[in-house]
Amino acid sequence: MNKHLFNYHMAKNGDTQKSLSIALGITAASVSHKISGVKGDFTRKEIAFLADRWHLSGNDVKDIFLN
């Protein structure tokens, strides 16, 4: 995952790790761990949710989550 690009889109869309944790229904620690790659990855459902929330193109999704 490209955490710098993830953080760019998060900030661009006015989100924080806390706001994402609430929206995704997971803990803020889980969001942090997924961004840093420490424990697990975002699920397909979570990626689809973020793509919709942030209006990401298919290429954006690929660049953020599949690198």
BAFI-3210 file (N, C-alpha, C; in Angstrom, 3 decimals, decimal comma, padded with zeros to 6 digits):
// residues 67
n [1|2|3|4|5|6|7|8|9|10|11|12|13|14|15|16|17|18|19|20|21|22|23|24|25|26|27|28|29|30|31|32|33|34|35|36|37|38|39|40|41|42|43|44|45|46|47|48|49|50|51|52|53|54|55|56|57|58|59|60|61|62|63|64|65|66|67]
n.u [000,834|000,430|001,206|001,668|000,232|-002,290|-002,597|-002,556|-004,994|-006,760|-006,433|-007,059|-009,749|-010,745|-010,693|-009,723|-007,733|-009,323|-011,929|-012,215|-012,110|-014,514|-016,347|-015,768|-016,286|-014,387|-011,595|-009,570|-006,927|-006,796|-007,155|-004,808|-002,883|-003,446|-002,842|-000,111|000,758|001,346|-000,378|-002,247|-004,357|-006,416|-009,716|-011,485|-014,077|-013,757|-011,970|-013,571|-015,524|-013,973|-013,117|-015,523|-016,276|-014,200|-014,256|-012,614|-010,737|-010,402|-007,691|-006,600|-007,306|-005,863|-003,233|-003,046|-003,760|-002,768|-000,040]
n.v [-001,175|002,246|004,439|007,171|008,270|007,405|008,894|011,451|011,512|011,075|013,434|015,352|014,921|015,675|013,880|012,044|009,702|008,969|009,777|008,082|005,617|005,616|005,783|003,396|001,556|000,422|000,270|003,171|002,482|000,177|001,273|002,812|000,768|-000,638|001,274|001,636|-000,897|-002,694|-004,514|-006,416|-005,656|-003,331|-004,426|-005,748|-004,741|-002,483|-001,002|-000,515|001,054|003,311|004,150|005,000|006,979|008,825|009,357|007,972|007,037|004,052|003,710|005,264|003,734|001,410|002,448|003,320|001,105|-001,281|-001,418]
n.w [000,000|-000,730|001,466|001,601|-000,528|000,235|002,617|001,494|-000,010|002,068|003,634|001,688|001,389|003,785|005,880|008,837|010,693|012,821|011,988|009,812|011,112|012,512|010,375|009,023|010,969|012,621|014,917|015,714|016,040|014,476|011,918|011,757|011,923|009,559|007,622|008,055|007,566|009,515|010,839|009,015|006,130|004,299|003,742|000,862|000,887|002,541|000,974|-001,288|-000,060|000,706|-001,829|-002,935|-001,055|-001,320|-003,992|-005,855|-008,739|-010,756|-011,297|-009,263|-007,019|-007,550|-007,493|-004,827|-003,131|-004,227|-004,490]
ca.u [000,000|001,147|000,645|001,739|-000,908|-003,465|-002,695|-002,902|-006,425|-007,463|-006,409|-007,766|-011,182|-011,116|-010,782|-008,643|-007,810|-010,472|-013,178|-012,292|-012,428|-015,959|-017,055|-015,540|-016,723|-013,235|-010,899|-008,554|-005,689|-006,865|-006,894|-003,386|-002,141|-003,641|-002,098|001,326|001,059|001,794|-001,294|-003,310|-004,612|-007,819|-010,482|-012,094|-015,247|-013,251|-011,414|-014,717|-016,121|-013,106|-013,155|-016,772|-016,227|-013,206|-014,452|-011,363|-010,790|-009,807|-006,236|-006,274|-007,422|-004,703|-002,021|-003,032|-003,915|-002,183|001,409]
ca.v [000,000|003,513|005,193|008,614|008,575|007,219|010,064|012,592|011,466|011,232|014,858|016,072|014,732|016,126|012,766|011,723|008,277|008,833|009,832|006,848|004,493|005,681|005,462|001,990|000,702|-000,255|001,161|004,060|001,706|-000,698|002,115|003,132|-000,452|-000,963|002,258|001,390|-002,259|-003,465|-005,630|-006,578|-004,734|-002,990|-005,453|-005,278|-003,932|-001,200|-000,285|-000,047|002,142|004,484|004,597|005,744|008,148|009,783|009,495|007,521|006,303|002,714|003,864|005,737|002,577|000,556|003,125|003,411|-000,144|-002,464|-001,239]
ca.w [000,000|-000,779|002,588|001,340|-001,387|001,082|003,502|000,658|-000,291|003,342|003,967|000,622|001,592|005,126|006,822|009,767|011,053|013,719|011,218|009,033|011,994|012,776|009,133|008,681|012,067|013,225|015,838|015,142|016,015|013,298|010,741|011,789|011,604|008,150|006,835|008,202|007,147|010,683|011,083|008,042|005,038|004,139|003,041|-000,389|001,251|003,032|-000,178|-002,073|000,711|000,593|-003,225|-003,088|-000,173|-001,821|-005,442|-006,468|-009,999|-010,680|-011,225|-007,903|-006,121|-007,833|-007,033|-003,366|-002,397|-004,851|-004,675]
c.u [000,882|000,573|000,703|000,555|-002,216|-003,664|-003,049|-004,411|-007,250|-007,554|-007,205|-009,273|-011,634|-011,275|-009,556|-008,730|-009,015|-011,786|-013,332|-012,651|-013,923|-016,741|-016,939|-016,016|-015,605|-012,536|-009,893|-007,211|-005,659|-006,592|-005,405|-002,541|-002,259|-002,870|-000,608|001,735|001,520|000,931|-002,400|-003,404|-006,089|-008,502|-011,020|-013,288|-014,811|-012,678|-012,543|-015,393|-015,299|-013,095|-014,406|-016,730|-015,321|-013,298|-013,173|-011,623|-010,211|-008,297|-005,798|-006,286|-006,213|-003,422|-001,918|-002,906|-003,170|-000,704|002,175]
c.v [001,242|004,431|006,692|009,055|008,413|008,456|011,331|012,637|011,616|012,719|015,677|016,024|015,057|015,021|012,710|010,226|008,031|008,831|008,582|005,655|004,451|005,253|003,989|001,030|-000,126|000,739|002,041|003,338|000,777|000,072|002,418|001,928|-000,813|000,002|001,954|-000,006|-003,153|-004,703|-005,610|-005,469|-004,354|-004,095|-004,877|-004,377|-002,546|-000,354|000,282|001,135|003,421|005,023|005,433|007,050|009,238|009,990|009,132|006,820|004,903|002,775|004,365|004,569|001,663|001,161|003,168|002,038|-001,344|-002,306|-001,886]
c.w [000,000|000,299|002,370|000,470|-000,621|001,957|002,731|000,420|000,988|003,702|002,959|000,824|003,014|006,145|007,719|010,031|011,947|012,927|010,346|009,899|012,295|011,537|008,765|009,775|012,664|014,141|015,097|015,063|014,805|012,017|010,647|011,386|010,126|007,259|006,883|007,754|008,276|010,885|010,041|007,016|005,055|003,341|001,730|-000,104|001,734|001,892|-001,036|-001,375|000,562|-000,830|-003,482|-002,288|-000,733|-003,331|-006,200|-007,794|-009,776|-010,570|-009,857|-006,930|-006,296|-007,259|-005,506|-002,720|-002,981|-005,166|-003,552]
res [m|n|k|h|l|f|n|y|h|m|a|k|n|g|d|t|q|k|s|l|s|i|a|l|g|i|t|a|a|s|v|s|h|k|i|s|g|v|k|g|d|f|t|r|k|e|i|a|f|l|a|d|r|w|h|l|s|g|n|d|v|k|d|i|f|l|n]
***
